[in-house]
Structure formats: structure tokens, C-alpha cells
Amino acid sequence: MSIDWLFAPLQYEFMLRGLIAAILVGIVCAIVGTYVVLRGMAFFGDALAHTILPGIALGYIISGGARDTLFWWALGTAVVAALGIGAISKRAEVKEDTAIGIIFAGMFALGIALISTVRSYAVDLSHFLFGDVLGVSAQSLWLIIIFGGVVLLLIGAFYKEFMTLSFDPILAVTLRLPVGLLNNLLLGLIAVTVAVSLQTVGVALMVAMLVTPAATAYLLTNRLPKMMALAALFAALSGVIGLYLSFYLSIASGAAIVLTATLFFLLAFLWKRMKSL
């Protein structure tokens, strides 16, 4: 009976799908998140997660409430928003964080305005705000596997280029790397990751999965491959532990996953602090 608590949730299909989705999403977010942390793009990730809200709301209204098509609306909006934020940040007469903040606030407000026109939005769209990993369907799981796999393959294919760009942008220019193209590719990969992770942790908590596991790993190592591996491990463990906490304590799954990831960060921070003393 001492291990019944471990296997009891696994008798439900929705828990199995949720566990697989949480692990896959955690790994993808963690690996992409290493570049987000190294390049100081946390605010960009948060803004991007919120700017896709109008696309989700518009897709919901146009499709008549069908959930199956919302992933594609989120994906398209995320890619367009990522490239748009990147372009405006480079060309605008204001600082990058100011441009991102303006777009973030405006798009999020537009999303709220669109959602408020849907009579049943509190029930139908709230899981996009706060996550609903236990509601992941078989179709959604396949989308996570396919697009998450594509993101990881591209990260592996351009590993050296992204590493050079993150650690030494001047060297990247000297080596005549296509810096603009690589930056846009990375922004696109972050956008796909946000869309893939949407149902797992939601818009409100999305940035936590991009930043927290990677930041935890950053405290423990200064080597990029090891940082990616540790971040993926912390993210996967956060997904599993968070889902079990959600199952037994009846709390929101997305919040439980993020709180677990935050606990890992605090433990790593305290360990680092004690080691330095």
C-alpha cells in the first residue's frame, strides 16, 4: 500500500497523457529556455506568451468554440508576434524593452477584449490562461510530440551557431554567420515552444517554464551542454511531481508544475549560496 499512491493515478488515461505532455513540454521549454536565460530574453518570452491571446480568442470566435483548431491559431499568432517584436525592437525609436512592453500590453488588452465578448469564455478559454495539462487530448499530444521534436531537431542542427550568437555576438559577425536569420529562427523556435506549451501551463505561467528550469541549471554549471541536460531534468521532474500534487491536492496542474520548478530553483540558489560561503 505504500506505493499505491505512485501507481493509482496511472490507471487513468488522462493522467498518462498529461504526464507524457508535461515531460515533453518541460524538456522542450528547458532546452529553448537556456538560450532565453543566456541572452536575457525572459521579458520577451513573457510578452510573447501574452501576445498570442488575441489569436486564441479570435480563433475561438471564428471556429464557433471548437478547441481542436486553437493550436494552429496560437502557433500562427506566436510566430507572427515573435518576428514582429523582433523587427520593431530593432527599428523603433524606443528601447527594446519599451517596445516589447507596449506590444505586450496592447495585445494582451486586445485578447481580453475579444475574450470578454464570448459568453462562455470563463469555462472554455480559462484553461488557455492557466493551463489544463490533464485535459490534453490524444490529438494535442501528437501535436506536442511533432512540433516539440522539430524544435529539438533544429536546436541540435544549429547548436554551434546559437551558442556562438548567445556568448559572443561580435564573433558571430566576424565569422560571417547569418546573424539576422539565426535571430529570427531562434525567435520562431521560442514562438513554437510557447504554442506547444500553451495547454500545459497556460499563458499566465508560460514564462516560468521557459526561464525557471534553465535558471536553476545556470546556478549549477557554466557549461552549455550540461546546463541543457540539467534544465531538461528539472523541467521533467517538475512536470511529474506537479501533476501528482495536482492529482492528490486538487490544485491547478499548471500552477503545481510551476511551483515545483520554483522550489527546485530556490534549493539550487540556497545550495549555491551555502557553497560560496
C-alpha positions as CSV (number, residue, x, y, z in Angstrom):
1,M,0.0,0.0,0.0
2,S,3.0,2.3,0.5
3,I,3.5,2.6,-3.3
4,D,-0.2,2.6,-4.3
5,W,-0.1,6.4,-4.3
6,L,2.5,6.2,-7.1
7,F,0.6,3.9,-9.4
8,A,-3.0,4.9,-8.6
9,P,-3.1,7.9,-10.9
10,L,-1.6,5.9,-13.8
11,Q,-4.8,3.9,-14.2
12,Y,-6.4,7.0,-15.8
13,E,-5.7,7.7,-19.4
14,F,-5.9,11.5,-18.9
15,M,-3.1,11.2,-16.3
16,L,-0.9,9.2,-18.6
17,R,-1.4,11.7,-21.4
18,G,-0.8,14.5,-19.0
19,L,2.4,13.0,-17.7
20,I,3.8,12.5,-21.2
21,A,2.8,16.0,-22.3
22,A,4.3,17.6,-19.1
23,I,7.6,15.7,-19.6
24,L,7.9,16.6,-23.3
25,V,6.9,20.2,-22.9
26,G,9.2,20.6,-19.9
27,I,12.2,19.2,-21.9
28,V,11.5,21.4,-25.0
29,C,10.9,24.5,-22.8
30,A,14.1,23.9,-20.8
31,I,16.3,23.5,-23.8
32,V,15.0,26.5,-25.6
33,G,14.9,28.3,-22.3
34,T,18.7,28.0,-21.9
35,Y,19.1,30.5,-24.8
36,V,16.4,32.7,-23.3
37,V,18.3,32.9,-20.0
38,L,21.7,33.3,-21.6
39,R,20.6,36.1,-23.8
40,G,18.4,37.9,-21.2
41,M,15.2,37.3,-23.2
42,A,12.9,36.5,-20.2
43,F,10.7,39.6,-20.8
44,F,10.5,38.7,-24.5
45,G,9.2,35.2,-23.6
46,D,6.6,36.6,-21.2
47,A,5.5,39.2,-23.8
48,L,5.2,36.6,-26.5
49,A,3.1,34.3,-24.3
50,H,0.6,37.1,-23.7
51,T,0.5,38.4,-27.3
52,I,-0.9,35.2,-28.6
53,L,-4.1,35.6,-26.6
54,P,-5.9,37.6,-29.3
55,G,-5.2,34.9,-31.8
56,I,-6.6,32.3,-29.5
57,A,-9.7,34.4,-28.8
58,L,-10.2,35.2,-32.5
59,G,-9.8,31.5,-33.5
60,Y,-12.3,30.5,-30.8
61,I,-14.9,33.0,-32.1
62,I,-14.4,32.2,-35.8
63,S,-14.5,28.4,-35.2
64,G,-17.6,28.6,-33.1
65,G,-16.0,27.3,-29.9
66,A,-14.1,24.4,-31.4
67,R,-10.9,23.7,-29.4
68,D,-9.2,21.5,-32.0
69,T,-8.2,24.4,-34.2
70,L,-7.0,26.7,-31.5
71,F,-3.5,25.3,-31.5
72,W,-3.0,26.5,-35.1
73,W,-4.3,29.9,-34.3
74,A,-1.9,30.1,-31.3
75,L,1.0,28.9,-33.4
76,G,0.4,31.3,-36.3
77,T,-0.1,34.3,-33.9
78,A,3.0,33.3,-31.9
79,V,5.3,33.2,-35.0
80,V,3.9,36.5,-36.3
81,A,4.2,38.2,-32.9
82,A,7.8,36.9,-32.4
83,L,9.0,38.2,-35.7
84,G,7.1,41.4,-35.3
85,I,8.5,42.1,-31.8
86,G,12.0,41.4,-33.2
87,A,11.5,43.7,-36.1
88,I,10.1,46.6,-34.0
89,S,12.7,46.2,-31.4
90,K,15.4,46.7,-34.0
91,R,13.9,49.6,-35.9
92,A,11.8,51.6,-33.4
93,E,13.0,54.8,-31.9
94,V,12.5,53.5,-28.4
95,K,14.5,51.0,-26.3
96,E,13.9,47.2,-26.9
97,D,12.2,46.6,-23.5
98,T,9.9,49.6,-24.0
99,A,8.8,48.4,-27.5
100,I,8.2,44.9,-26.1
101,G,6.2,46.3,-23.2
102,I,4.0,48.4,-25.5
103,I,3.2,45.4,-27.8
104,F,2.7,43.1,-24.8
105,A,0.2,45.4,-23.1
106,G,-1.7,46.2,-26.2
107,M,-2.0,42.7,-27.5
108,F,-3.0,41.3,-24.1
109,A,-5.6,44.0,-23.7
110,L,-7.0,43.1,-27.2
111,G,-7.1,39.5,-26.2
112,I,-9.0,40.3,-23.0
113,A,-11.4,42.5,-25.0
114,L,-12.1,39.6,-27.5
115,I,-12.5,37.0,-24.8
116,S,-15.0,39.2,-22.9
117,T,-17.3,39.1,-26.0
118,V,-17.6,35.3,-25.6
119,R,-20.4,34.5,-23.2
120,S,-18.9,31.2,-22.0
121,Y,-15.3,32.3,-22.0
122,A,-14.9,31.6,-18.3
123,V,-15.3,27.9,-18.9
124,D,-14.0,27.5,-22.4
125,L,-10.9,29.7,-22.5
126,S,-9.7,29.8,-18.9
127,H,-7.6,26.7,-19.5
128,F,-5.5,28.7,-22.0
129,L,-4.8,31.3,-19.3
130,F,-3.9,28.9,-16.5
131,G,-3.2,25.6,-18.3
132,D,-5.0,22.3,-18.3
133,V,-2.5,19.5,-18.8
134,L,-5.0,16.9,-17.5
135,G,-7.2,17.8,-20.4
136,V,-4.6,17.1,-23.1
137,S,-6.3,15.0,-25.9
138,A,-4.6,12.4,-28.0
139,Q,-4.5,14.8,-30.9
140,S,-3.0,17.5,-28.8
141,L,-0.4,15.1,-27.6
142,W,0.7,14.2,-31.1
143,L,1.0,17.9,-31.9
144,I,3.2,18.3,-28.9
145,I,5.4,15.4,-30.0
146,I,5.7,16.5,-33.6
147,F,6.3,20.2,-33.1
148,G,8.4,19.7,-30.0
149,G,10.5,17.2,-31.9
150,V,11.0,19.7,-34.7
151,V,12.2,22.4,-32.2
152,L,14.7,20.0,-30.7
153,L,16.0,18.9,-34.1
154,L,16.6,22.5,-35.2
155,I,18.2,23.3,-31.9
156,G,20.6,20.4,-32.4
157,A,21.2,21.3,-36.1
158,F,22.2,24.9,-35.2
159,Y,23.7,24.2,-31.8
160,K,27.1,25.8,-32.6
161,E,25.6,28.8,-34.3
162,F,23.2,29.5,-31.5
163,M,25.9,29.1,-28.9
164,T,28.2,31.5,-30.7
165,L,25.4,34.0,-31.1
166,S,24.5,33.8,-27.4
167,F,28.0,34.0,-25.9
168,D,29.8,36.3,-28.4
169,P,27.6,38.1,-31.0
170,I,30.7,40.0,-32.3
171,L,32.5,36.8,-33.0
172,A,29.3,35.6,-34.9
173,V,29.5,38.6,-37.1
174,T,33.3,38.1,-37.6
175,L,32.7,34.5,-38.7
176,R,30.1,35.8,-41.2
177,L,27.3,33.9,-39.7
178,P,23.8,34.9,-40.9
179,V,23.1,36.7,-37.6
180,G,19.7,38.2,-38.7
181,L,18.5,34.8,-40.0
182,L,19.6,33.0,-36.9
183,N,18.0,35.5,-34.6
184,N,14.7,35.2,-36.5
185,L,15.0,31.4,-36.4
186,L,15.5,31.4,-32.6
187,L,12.5,33.8,-32.2
188,G,10.5,31.4,-34.3
189,L,11.6,28.4,-32.2
190,I,10.6,30.3,-29.0
191,A,7.2,31.0,-30.6
192,V,6.6,27.4,-31.5
193,T,7.6,26.4,-27.9
194,V,5.1,28.8,-26.5
195,A,2.3,27.5,-28.7
196,V,3.2,23.9,-27.9
197,S,3.3,24.6,-24.1
198,L,0.1,26.6,-24.0
199,Q,-2.3,23.9,-22.8
200,T,0.2,22.6,-20.2
201,V,0.9,25.7,-18.2
202,G,-1.2,28.4,-19.9
203,V,-0.4,32.0,-20.9
204,A,-0.1,33.3,-17.4
205,L,2.6,30.8,-16.3
206,M,4.3,30.2,-19.7
207,V,7.4,32.2,-19.0
208,A,8.1,30.2,-15.8
209,M,8.7,27.0,-17.8
210,L,11.0,28.8,-20.2
211,V,13.0,30.5,-17.6
212,T,12.9,28.7,-14.2
213,P,14.4,25.3,-15.1
214,A,17.1,26.9,-17.2
215,A,17.9,29.4,-14.5
216,T,18.2,26.6,-12.0
217,A,20.7,24.8,-14.2
218,Y,22.6,28.1,-14.7
219,L,23.2,28.2,-11.0
220,L,24.8,24.7,-11.0
221,T,27.0,24.7,-14.1
222,N,28.8,27.0,-16.6
223,R,28.8,24.6,-19.5
224,L,26.0,24.8,-22.0
225,P,25.5,21.1,-22.7
226,K,25.3,20.3,-19.0
227,M,23.1,23.3,-18.5
228,M,20.7,22.0,-21.1
229,A,20.7,18.5,-19.6
230,L,20.1,19.7,-16.1
231,A,17.4,22.1,-17.2
232,A,15.6,19.3,-19.0
233,L,15.8,17.1,-16.0
234,F,14.5,19.8,-13.6
235,A,11.6,20.6,-16.0
236,A,10.7,16.9,-16.5
237,L,10.7,16.3,-12.7
238,S,8.7,19.4,-12.1
239,G,6.1,18.2,-14.6
240,V,5.8,14.8,-12.9
241,I,5.8,16.0,-9.3
242,G,3.5,18.9,-10.2
243,L,0.9,16.5,-11.8
244,Y,1.0,14.2,-8.7
245,L,0.5,17.2,-6.4
246,S,-2.4,18.4,-8.6
247,F,-4.0,14.9,-8.5
248,Y,-3.8,14.4,-4.8
249,L,-4.2,18.0,-3.5
250,S,-6.8,19.1,-6.1
251,I,-5.0,22.2,-7.2
252,A,-4.4,23.6,-10.7
253,S,-2.0,21.4,-12.6
254,G,-0.1,24.3,-14.3
255,A,0.4,26.1,-11.0
256,A,1.6,22.9,-9.3
257,I,4.2,22.4,-12.0
258,V,5.5,25.9,-11.9
259,L,5.6,25.9,-8.1
260,T,7.6,22.7,-8.1
261,A,10.0,24.2,-10.7
262,T,10.3,27.3,-8.4
263,L,11.1,25.1,-5.4
264,F,14.0,23.5,-7.4
265,F,15.3,26.9,-8.2
266,L,15.2,28.0,-4.5
267,L,17.0,24.8,-3.4
268,A,19.7,25.4,-6.1
269,F,20.0,29.0,-5.1
270,L,20.4,28.1,-1.4
271,W,23.0,25.4,-2.3
272,K,24.9,27.9,-4.4
273,R,24.8,30.4,-1.6
274,M,26.0,28.0,1.0
275,K,28.8,26.7,-1.2
276,S,30.0,30.3,-1.8
277,L,30.1,31.0,2.0
